[in-house]
Amino acid sequence: MRKSNLGYATLSTRDTRVPNRPSGETNRGDFGSINMITKSNAKIDGLDVALLIKPGMPSTDPEVSVIFIHGFPFSGEMWRQQLDALPDQVQGIAYDIRGFGESETNHHFFSIDLFARDLLALMDHLAISKAVLCGISMGGYIALRFAELFPERVSGLILSDTNAVADSNEAKLKRFAIIEQVLAGGKEDFIAAFLKNVFSDATFGSNSSVVTNIEKVILSTQDTTICAALLALASRTDTTSILNRLDVPALIIRGAEDKLMTEAQALSLSDNIKFSDNVVIPNAGHLPNLENPGEFNHQLHHFLNKHFLS
C-alpha cells in the first residue's frame, strides 16, 4: 500500500537529530534524545503547526504514513519514543494540536470537529493521501471523528485508552468544575490530581522523570487552551454508530491500570470494529506509550507488519 510523499519544501525545519543510543539502552522515563527525528513548523491557514517527523524509506514514497495525535493536555512530544521505533519503511508524523505545544491558534472556540478538520488540512498540506491514525485519549476522539467525516483518508486506526461514547452529564459537570478551578487560579491543584489519575501507581511512585515531563508540558499550556479543550471534550459527538462501518484494520490498546478508561470501553471498540485486535499493556495506566514504551512499540510494530508491511 503506497502513500503520497511528505512535502518537505513547504516546511520550516530545525534539525534535532542526535547520535544513536548505546546498544541495549532504554528510555522509559522521559521523551529522550531521538535519532532521525526532525522538528519542523508548517504554515497552514496562516497558523504555525509544530511537527515531529520521522521520514520513511524511500523518502519519496514511504510504504505507509502514521500520524500520531496526542491527548489532553499534552503535545506531540509525547510520541517521540514511538517515532524513533518505527520501521524504516514507515513515515511518522506527530503534531501539536492547535493551541497546544508550539502550535498556534487564532481563537479558542475549540471542538473535536475543528481538530478533525485541522488534521485534514495538515494531511493536505503534507500531501498525504491516506494515513494510519494513532490517537491516545483525546487523540482517539479526534481519530474516530476524522474517520467518520473523512473515511477515504484513513488506512488504519490505533486507538489507545479512548472510547467512542460522548460524555455523560456527570462527566460534563466534572469538566466544567475543572474549568472553574483553573480559571480561579487552581491550575496546580488540577495538575496534581490529574497526574495521579493518568499514571499507574507504579509509574507515579517510581518513574518520576516521565511524570515530571508531563507536568511541565501541562504547566506550559495556556489556561485558555486547557479550558477550551475541556469544553470541546464535553461537547463531542458520540461516534459509536460508525464503529461497525469501519472497514480498516484497527488496534485497540489500553493500559492495564488505566483509571480513566475502563476495560468495558476498550472491549466495546474491539467488539464493534470488524478488523480489530485488542491488547492490554501491563505496568501502565492511561499513557502506556510513556509508561511502558517497549511493549507499546512492540504492539505498534506487530500491527504495522501484519497489515501494511507484510
C-alpha positions in Angstrom: 0.0 0.0 0.0 1.7 3.2 -1.2 1.2 6.6 0.1 1.9 10.1 -1.1 5.2 11.6 -0.1 5.8 14.3 2.5 6.0 17.8 1.2 9.3 19.0 2.8 9.5 22.0 0.6 6.7 23.7 2.5 8.2 23.2 5.9 10.5 25.4 8.1 12.8 22.8 9.5 15.0 22.6 12.6 17.2 19.5 12.6 17.1 17.8 16.0 18.9 14.6 15.1 21.3 13.1 17.6 23.6 10.0 17.6 22.2 6.6 18.2 21.9 5.4 21.8 24.2 2.7 23.1 23.1 -0.8 22.3 20.5 -2.0 24.9 19.9 1.4 26.4 16.2 2.0 27.1 14.4 5.3 27.6 11.4 4.6 29.8 11.5 7.7 31.9 11.5 10.7 29.5 10.9 11.8 26.0 14.6 11.3 25.4 17.0 12.1 22.6 15.7 10.5 19.4 17.6 9.6 16.3 16.3 10.6 12.9 13.5 12.9 14.2 13.2 16.3 12.6 11.4 19.2 14.3 9.5 21.4 11.8 6.9 24.1 11.5 4.2 24.1 8.8 2.3 27.2 8.0 -1.4 26.1 7.5 -4.2 28.6 7.0 -1.9 31.3 8.4 -1.0 29.4 11.6 2.2 27.7 12.6 1.7 23.9 13.3 4.6 22.2 15.1 5.6 18.8 13.8 8.0 16.0 14.6 8.8 14.0 11.5 10.5 10.6 11.1 11.0 10.1 7.4 10.2 6.8 5.7 12.2 4.9 3.2 12.3 5.6 0.4 11.8 9.2 1.4 9.9 10.0 -1.8 7.4 7.2 -1.4 7.2 5.5 2.1 5.1 2.4 2.3 2.8 3.8 5.0 2.4 7.0 7.0 1.4 7.1 10.6 0.1 10.3 12.2 0.2 10.4 16.0 -2.4 12.5 17.8 -1.7 13.5 21.4 -4.1 13.5 24.3 -5.3 16.3 26.6 -3.5 18.5 27.6 -0.2 17.3 26.1 1.8 17.8 22.9 3.3 15.8 20.1 6.5 15.4 22.2 4.8 12.5 23.9 5.2 10.4 20.8 9.0 10.7 20.4 9.7 7.1 21.5 7.1 5.8 19.1 8.5 7.8 16.2 12.0 6.5 17.0 10.9 2.9 17.0 9.0 3.0 13.6 10.2 0.6 10.9 12.4 2.1 8.2 9.6 1.9 5.6 7.2 3.9 7.7 6.9 7.7 7.8 5.8 9.0 11.1 4.4 12.5 12.0 3.5 13.7 15.4 2.0 17.2 15.6 0.8 19.7 18.2 -2.9 20.2 18.1 -3.8 23.9 17.8 -3.1 25.9 20.9 -1.0 23.0 22.4 2.7 22.7 22.5 4.2 25.1 19.9 1.2 25.2 17.6 -0.7 28.5 17.2 -4.4 29.1 17.3 -6.4 32.2 16.3 -9.3 31.6 18.6 -10.4 29.3 21.4 -13.7 28.1 20.1 -12.5 24.5 20.1 -14.3 21.4 19.2 -13.4 17.8 18.2 -14.8 18.6 14.8 -12.4 21.6 14.5 -9.5 19.4 15.5 -10.5 16.8 12.9 -10.7 19.5 10.1 -7.3 20.7 11.3 -5.9 17.2 10.8 -7.4 17.1 7.3 -5.7 20.4 6.4 -2.4 19.1 7.8 -2.6 15.9 5.6 -3.5 18.1 2.5 -0.5 20.4 3.3 1.9 17.4 3.6 0.4 15.7 0.5 -0.6 12.6 2.5 -3.5 10.9 0.8 -4.1 8.3 3.5 -2.7 7.5 6.8 -2.8 5.3 9.9 -4.1 7.5 12.7 -2.7 6.7 16.2 -4.6 8.6 18.8 -4.5 8.4 22.6 -7.3 9.6 24.8 -8.5 12.9 23.2 -6.4 12.0 20.2 -8.6 8.9 19.9 -11.7 11.0 19.9 -10.2 13.1 17.0 -9.2 10.0 15.1 -12.7 8.5 15.3 -14.4 11.7 14.3 -12.0 12.1 11.4 -12.7 8.5 10.3 -16.4 9.4 10.4 -16.0 12.6 8.4 -13.3 11.6 6.0 -13.2 7.8 5.8 -11.4 7.8 2.4 -8.3 9.4 4.1 -7.9 6.6 6.7 -5.9 3.4 6.1 -5.9 2.2 9.7 -6.6 3.2 13.3 -4.6 2.7 16.5 -6.9 3.8 19.4 -5.2 3.9 22.8 -7.0 4.5 26.1 -10.0 6.1 24.5 -13.6 5.4 23.6 -16.4 6.3 21.2 -19.1 7.4 23.7 -20.0 11.1 24.3 -19.7 12.5 27.8 -22.4 11.7 30.3 -23.9 14.6 32.2 -21.8 13.6 35.1 -18.6 13.7 33.1 -19.6 17.1 31.6 -20.1 18.5 35.0 -16.7 17.3 36.1 -15.1 19.1 33.2 -17.0 22.3 33.9 -15.7 22.1 37.5 -12.1 21.8 36.3 -12.6 24.9 34.1 -13.9 26.8 37.1 -10.9 25.5 39.2 -8.3 26.6 36.5 -9.9 30.0 36.0 -9.9 30.6 39.8 -6.2 30.1 39.9 -6.2 26.4 40.8 -4.2 25.1 37.9 -1.5 23.5 40.0 -4.1 21.6 42.1 -5.8 20.4 38.9 -2.4 19.1 37.6 -1.6 17.3 40.8 -4.9 15.4 40.8 -4.7 14.8 37.0 -1.3 13.3 37.2 -2.4 10.8 39.8 -5.3 9.8 37.5 -3.4 9.4 34.2 -0.4 7.4 35.6 -0.4 4.0 37.2 0.5 3.9 40.8 3.8 2.2 39.9 4.7 4.9 37.4 3.7 7.7 39.7 5.7 6.3 42.5 8.9 5.1 40.7 9.2 6.8 37.3 9.4 10.4 38.4 11.1 11.8 35.2 8.2 10.8 32.9 5.7 12.3 35.4 7.7 15.5 35.7 8.0 15.9 32.0 4.2 15.6 31.6 3.7 18.1 34.5 6.0 20.6 32.7 4.0 20.2 29.5 0.7 20.9 31.2 2.1 23.8 33.2 3.3 25.4 29.9 -0.1 25.1 28.3 -2.2 28.3 28.4 -5.2 28.2 30.8 -7.4 29.3 27.9 -6.3 26.3 25.8 -7.0 23.9 28.7 -10.5 25.4 29.3 -11.3 25.5 25.6 -10.3 21.9 25.1 -12.3 20.8 28.1 -15.4 22.3 26.5 -14.5 20.5 23.3 -14.3 17.2 25.1 -17.6 17.8 26.9 -19.4 18.7 23.7 -18.0 16.0 21.4 -20.4 13.8 19.4 -20.9 10.1 20.0 -19.1 8.0 17.3 -20.4 4.6 18.5 -22.6 4.3 15.4 -19.7 4.4 13.0 -17.7 1.6 14.6 -19.4 -1.3 12.7 -19.0 0.6 9.4 -15.2 1.0 9.7 -13.5 -1.2 7.2 -9.9 -0.6 8.0 -7.7 -2.5 10.4 -7.7 -1.2 14.0 -5.6 -1.8 17.1 -7.3 -1.1 20.4 -4.8 -0.5 23.3 -5.4 0.0 27.0 -3.1 0.4 29.9 -3.9 -2.4 32.3 -4.1 0.1 35.2 -5.9 2.9 33.4 -8.1 4.7 35.9 -9.9 6.8 33.3 -10.9 4.4 30.5 -12.5 1.1 31.5 -11.9 -2.4 30.2 -15.5 -2.4 29.0 -14.9 0.7 26.9 -11.9 -0.8 25.2 -13.8 -4.0 24.5 -16.7 -2.0 23.1 -14.4 -0.7 20.4 -12.8 -4.0 19.5 -16.2 -5.8 19.6 -17.8 -3.4 17.2 -14.9 -2.7 14.7 -14.7 -5.6 12.3 -11.0 -5.8 11.7 -9.7 -5.1 15.1 -7.4 -6.5 17.8 -7.4 -5.7 21.5 -4.2 -5.6 23.6 -3.6 -4.7 27.2 -0.3 -3.0 28.1 1.0 -4.2 31.5 2.5 -1.9 34.1 0.8 1.2 32.6 -2.1 3.5 33.2 -3.7 6.0 30.9 -0.5 6.7 29.0 1.0 3.3 28.1 3.2 4.8 25.3 5.1 6.6 28.0 4.8 4.2 30.9 5.7 1.0 29.0 7.1 2.2 25.7 8.8 -1.1 24.9 5.5 -3.1 25.0 3.6 -0.3 23.3 6.1 -0.2 20.4 6.1 -4.0 20.1 2.4 -3.9 19.6 2.7 -1.0 17.2 5.3 -2.9 15.1 3.2 -6.1 15.1 0.1 -4.2 13.8 2.0 -2.3 11.1 3.8 -5.5 9.9 0.6 -7.5 9.9 -1.5 -5.1 7.9 0.8 -2.8 5.9 4.4 -4.2 5.6 3.9 -7.9 5.0 
